[in-house]
Amino acid sequence: MGQLQDFSEEHVYFVSYAKLPEDMSATYIHRVVGVGFLINTKTGIIEDVMVTLLSDLCKEFLHYLIVGHNIEEDGVEGLVEKVENRFFGYSQKAIIVAIKGVHRRYLHWKKR
């Protein structure tokens, strides 16, 4: 385990899963892809991302696309557009479904 971070009360972690396509290597290990966002709920900024894919480069690239996005001000469509336009892995659709799921969970949390 790496160095522990100091999370404030404003940091909330949201995660969602989506089924992976049958014809990709990650499916043999995981049947689903998990996407998690660490969101600073005071600012709406996604501060960290978790993706349960095999390739470190894939994880790093999705991290690059997502971290810093303000989900409060900019919603989810900008993230979906980034993934649609810049990530062409077999898991693209599953990642988009999971991102939308995280956004739904965030909106549900806000209503409580």
N, C-alpha and C positions, 0 to 999 in steps of 0.2 A: 504494500500500500504506500502511496506517495505521501507527500507532506500534507497535513491536514489544513484545510482552509478555514478561515473564520467567517462563518455565515451569519448574517444579521437576520433579524425578524422579517425583513423585507424579501429575503431570498426564499423562493418556493420552487420546488422541483415538480415538473409535470412530465408524464411519460405516456406514450401510446404505442400500440403495436399494429402491424399490418402483415398479412400473409405474403410471403415471398413467391416469386414464380418457381415452378417446378424445375426448370432447366438451368439453374445456376448453382455453383458450387456451395454457396452459403446455405442453400436449402438442405444439404446433406447434414449440416450441423444444427442449423436453426430452421424451424419452419416459418418463423416470422422475423421481421425486422423490428427492433425497438428503437424509438427516437425519444430522447429526453431533453428537455430544455430547463436550465436553471435560469429563472426569470427574477430580476429585481422588480418586485411588484410596485415599488414606489416610483420607479422610472419607466417600467415597461420594457426595459432592455434585456434581451437574451444575453446572458453573460457566459454561459457554457453550454455545450451540446454533447450528448452521448448518442452514438449510433452503433448498433450491434452487428456491423458487417465485418467481414474478415480482413479486408485490405486496410492497412494503416493509412495509405495514401488516400483512399476513398474517405475514410473517417476524417482525415485532416482537411480534405477539400470541402466536405460538407460543413465542417466546423468553420472554415474560412467563409463560406457562403452565408452562414446563419448567425454567427456570433456578432453582436452589435446591432442587430435588427431590433427596432422598437415595435414590439407586437401590439402595444397599446395604441400608439399613434398610427402605425402603418398597417395593422392587421396582418393577415396571413397570405394574402394574394401576392405580395411582393416576394415572399419566400418561395411560394409555389412557382412563380415565374422564373426565379433564379435557378431552381432545380430543373425546370422544364428546358431552359435555354442553355444550361451549362453542365449538367450532369446527365450523361447518357449511358449509365450502367443499367443492367437488366433489372435492377431493383428500383429504378426511378419511380414507377407508379406506386409501389409499396411505400417508398419513403414519403411521397406526396400524401398518400392516405394517412400515414402516421403523423406527419406534420399537421395536417388538418385535424386529426384526433387530439393532438396536444393543444391546439388552439381551442377546440371545443371544451376540453377539460379546464383550460385557463378561464374561458368565459363563464363556465359553470361555477368555478371557484369564486370568481368575482361577485356572483349573484348571491352567494350565501350570506 
